[in-house]
Amino acid sequence: MGATKRALFERCPLCRTGVVEITAKTALAGRSLSINPCTVCGAVFSASGHGFFRLGYCDPRKLSAVKARGYPRSVCSDCMPIIECWVGKTLSKAEWDALAAGIVTERWAAYRGYVELEAEFSPARPAGPTVVDLGEGEVVHHETTVSLSELAIPGDLHDEAQLVLTNSRLVIFHQAAVFDIRLADIEKVEPSFPGFIIKTRGTRYPLYCFPAPGDPVYHAIVTALKRIH
């Protein structure tokens, strides 16, 4: 009886520095296996069966320390577009190993293309209640929850707000303020990992928005702006 360890990932797919190990414990009741967090960044994986593993947790601050970058510009910038956050994703061991080696797998590249294609079409959201009073001919393309930087709203960092994108404007509802922005007045939208910034005409500071991982809102906004410019 006792415990033994072996490497599941000799190089962590996230920080590419630590090791992710499996601990096998033998007791009177039988043998049990558990996957330990990465020895360096603390990333947590779980088995999904048939050689597939799910990333359940990562700590951007630890990843930032490993990569000598300032939070929140951490591993998120290695994942390229905002949509490519690995948390919650299930991949095969071979695919995780490929990521650890710096290779973008075909399946993930296909997923990225699908999300960008989905945003490119910007379909009207199914009819239903919305927090925005829509004008004539106005339709909702995307509605989601984002967090705002303290540069935009006084108070706690990353305050939660409701964002609604229509074919003519972007409306952000926060308990302290409402931003009703005409798309024609937006001068710039660009990534600021792990979110993006919105700069509007006549304002001194940009608005920093942080959507949930996997939310294609940034691409939806960019597509909407292309259509009016």
C-alpha positions as CSV (number, residue, x, y, z in Angstrom):
1,M,0.0,0.0,0.0
2,G,1.2,3.5,-0.8
3,A,1.3,6.2,-3.4
4,T,3.2,6.5,-6.7
5,K,3.5,9.3,-9.1
6,R,4.0,9.5,-12.9
7,A,3.8,12.4,-15.4
8,L,0.6,12.9,-17.3
9,F,2.1,16.0,-19.0
10,E,5.9,16.2,-18.7
11,R,5.5,19.8,-19.8
12,C,2.3,21.7,-18.7
13,P,0.3,22.8,-21.7
14,L,-0.3,26.2,-20.2
15,C,3.0,27.4,-18.6
16,R,5.2,25.0,-20.5
17,T,7.4,24.9,-17.5
18,G,5.8,22.7,-14.8
19,V,4.8,19.1,-14.7
20,V,1.3,17.7,-14.3
21,E,1.4,14.4,-12.5
22,I,-1.0,11.5,-11.7
23,T,-0.9,10.1,-8.2
24,A,-1.9,6.4,-7.9
25,K,-2.9,5.4,-4.3
26,T,-3.3,1.8,-3.3
27,A,-5.3,0.9,-0.2
28,L,-7.4,-1.9,1.2
29,A,-10.4,-0.6,-0.7
30,G,-8.6,-0.6,-4.0
31,R,-6.6,1.7,-6.2
32,S,-7.4,5.3,-7.0
33,L,-6.0,7.8,-9.4
34,S,-5.9,11.6,-9.1
35,I,-4.4,14.3,-11.3
36,N,-2.3,16.8,-9.4
37,P,-2.2,20.6,-10.3
38,C,0.7,21.8,-12.3
39,T,3.8,22.1,-10.1
40,V,4.5,25.6,-11.3
41,C,1.3,27.4,-12.4
42,G,-1.3,25.4,-10.6
43,A,-3.4,24.5,-13.7
44,V,-5.9,21.8,-12.9
45,F,-6.9,19.0,-15.3
46,S,-9.4,16.2,-15.0
47,A,-9.9,13.0,-16.9
48,S,-12.8,12.9,-19.4
49,G,-12.4,9.3,-20.5
50,H,-10.9,7.7,-23.6
51,G,-7.6,9.6,-23.4
52,F,-9.2,13.1,-23.2
53,F,-8.6,15.7,-20.5
54,R,-10.4,18.8,-19.4
55,L,-8.7,22.0,-18.1
56,G,-10.9,23.1,-15.2
57,Y,-8.8,25.9,-13.7
58,C,-5.9,28.2,-14.4
59,D,-4.5,31.2,-12.4
60,P,-3.5,34.0,-14.8
61,R,-1.4,35.6,-12.1
62,K,0.8,32.6,-11.6
63,L,1.1,32.2,-15.4
64,S,2.1,35.9,-15.5
65,A,4.8,35.3,-13.0
66,V,6.1,32.3,-14.9
67,K,6.2,34.3,-18.2
68,A,7.5,37.5,-16.5
69,R,4.5,39.5,-17.8
70,G,2.3,41.9,-16.0
71,Y,-1.2,40.7,-15.0
72,P,-3.6,40.6,-16.8
73,R,-1.4,40.5,-19.9
74,S,-0.4,36.9,-19.1
75,V,-0.9,33.7,-20.9
76,C,-4.0,35.1,-22.6
77,S,-1.8,36.9,-25.1
78,D,-0.2,33.5,-26.0
79,C,-3.7,32.2,-26.8
80,M,-3.9,34.8,-29.6
81,P,-7.6,36.0,-30.0
82,I,-9.7,36.6,-26.9
83,I,-11.9,33.7,-27.7
84,E,-9.0,31.2,-27.3
85,C,-9.2,30.6,-23.6
86,W,-8.5,27.0,-22.7
87,V,-10.5,26.9,-19.4
88,G,-13.3,24.4,-19.8
89,K,-11.9,22.9,-23.0
90,T,-11.5,19.1,-23.4
91,L,-8.8,17.9,-25.7
92,S,-6.9,14.6,-26.2
93,K,-3.6,14.0,-24.5
94,A,-1.9,14.3,-27.8
95,E,-3.5,17.8,-28.4
96,W,-2.5,19.0,-25.0
97,D,1.0,17.8,-25.6
98,A,1.0,19.6,-28.9
99,L,0.0,22.9,-27.2
100,A,2.8,22.3,-24.6
101,A,5.2,22.2,-27.6
102,G,3.7,25.4,-29.0
103,I,1.7,23.8,-31.8
104,V,-1.9,24.9,-32.6
105,T,-3.8,21.8,-33.4
106,E,-6.1,21.5,-36.4
107,R,-9.1,20.8,-34.3
108,W,-8.6,24.0,-32.2
109,A,-7.8,26.0,-35.4
110,A,-11.1,24.8,-36.8
111,Y,-12.9,25.8,-33.6
112,R,-11.4,29.3,-33.8
113,G,-12.5,29.6,-37.4
114,Y,-16.0,28.5,-36.5
115,V,-16.4,31.1,-33.8
116,E,-15.0,33.9,-36.0
117,L,-17.3,32.8,-38.8
118,E,-20.3,32.8,-36.4
119,A,-19.4,36.4,-35.4
120,E,-18.8,37.4,-39.0
121,F,-22.5,36.8,-39.8
122,S,-23.7,38.6,-36.7
123,P,-27.2,37.1,-36.9
124,A,-30.0,38.8,-35.1
125,R,-30.6,37.4,-31.7
126,P,-33.9,35.4,-31.3
127,A,-36.8,37.7,-30.4
128,G,-37.3,38.1,-26.7
129,P,-37.1,40.6,-23.9
130,T,-34.1,42.9,-23.8
131,V,-32.9,45.7,-21.6
132,V,-32.7,48.0,-24.6
133,D,-35.6,50.0,-26.1
134,L,-35.1,49.2,-29.7
135,G,-35.7,51.8,-32.4
136,E,-37.4,51.2,-35.8
137,G,-35.3,48.7,-37.8
138,E,-33.0,48.0,-34.9
139,V,-32.1,44.4,-34.0
140,V,-30.0,42.9,-31.3
141,H,-26.9,41.0,-32.5
142,H,-25.3,40.1,-29.2
143,E,-26.2,40.5,-25.5
144,T,-23.8,39.4,-22.8
145,T,-22.3,40.3,-19.4
146,V,-18.9,42.0,-19.2
147,S,-16.7,43.5,-16.6
148,L,-15.6,47.1,-16.8
149,S,-12.2,48.6,-15.9
150,E,-12.1,51.1,-13.0
151,L,-10.9,53.7,-15.6
152,A,-14.4,53.7,-17.0
153,I,-16.5,53.4,-13.8
154,P,-15.5,54.6,-10.3
155,G,-15.5,51.9,-7.7
156,D,-14.3,48.3,-7.6
157,L,-12.1,47.0,-10.4
158,H,-13.9,45.0,-13.1
159,D,-17.5,45.9,-12.2
160,E,-20.1,43.8,-13.8
161,A,-22.3,45.3,-16.5
162,Q,-24.7,44.2,-19.2
163,L,-23.6,44.8,-22.8
164,V,-26.0,44.9,-25.7
165,L,-24.9,45.2,-29.4
166,T,-27.4,46.1,-32.0
167,N,-27.0,46.9,-35.7
168,S,-26.6,50.7,-34.9
169,R,-25.3,51.0,-31.3
170,L,-23.6,49.5,-28.3
171,V,-25.3,49.9,-25.0
172,I,-23.6,49.1,-21.7
173,F,-25.6,49.1,-18.5
174,H,-23.9,49.5,-15.2
175,Q,-25.4,50.3,-11.8
176,A,-23.5,53.7,-11.8
177,A,-23.9,54.7,-15.4
178,V,-25.3,53.8,-18.9
179,F,-23.1,54.0,-22.0
180,D,-25.3,54.4,-25.1
181,I,-22.8,54.5,-27.9
182,R,-23.6,54.9,-31.6
183,L,-21.5,52.6,-33.7
184,A,-20.6,55.5,-35.9
185,D,-19.0,57.3,-33.0
186,I,-16.6,54.4,-32.2
187,E,-13.1,55.3,-33.3
188,K,-11.3,52.2,-32.2
189,V,-11.9,48.7,-30.8
190,E,-8.8,46.6,-30.1
191,P,-7.7,43.7,-27.9
192,S,-6.4,44.5,-24.4
193,F,-5.9,41.0,-23.0
194,P,-7.9,39.4,-21.5
195,G,-10.5,41.8,-22.8
196,F,-10.7,44.7,-25.2
197,I,-11.0,48.5,-25.3
198,I,-13.5,50.8,-26.9
199,K,-12.5,54.4,-27.8
200,T,-15.3,56.7,-28.8
201,R,-15.2,60.1,-30.4
202,G,-15.0,63.0,-27.9
203,T,-13.8,60.9,-24.9
204,R,-10.5,61.2,-23.2
205,Y,-10.1,57.6,-22.0
206,P,-11.1,54.3,-23.6
207,L,-13.6,51.9,-22.1
208,Y,-12.0,48.6,-20.9
209,C,-14.3,45.6,-21.2
210,F,-13.6,42.1,-20.1
211,P,-16.0,39.4,-21.4
212,A,-16.2,35.8,-20.1
213,P,-13.7,33.4,-21.7
214,G,-15.1,32.1,-25.1
215,D,-17.5,35.0,-25.6
216,P,-17.2,36.2,-29.2
217,V,-18.5,39.7,-28.4
218,Y,-15.3,41.4,-29.5
219,H,-15.5,39.8,-33.0
220,A,-19.2,40.7,-33.2
221,I,-18.4,44.3,-32.4
222,V,-15.6,44.4,-35.0
223,T,-17.9,42.9,-37.6
224,A,-20.7,45.4,-36.8
225,L,-18.3,48.3,-37.2
226,K,-17.1,47.0,-40.6
227,R,-20.6,47.1,-41.9
228,I,-21.1,50.8,-41.1
229,H,-17.7,52.2,-42.1
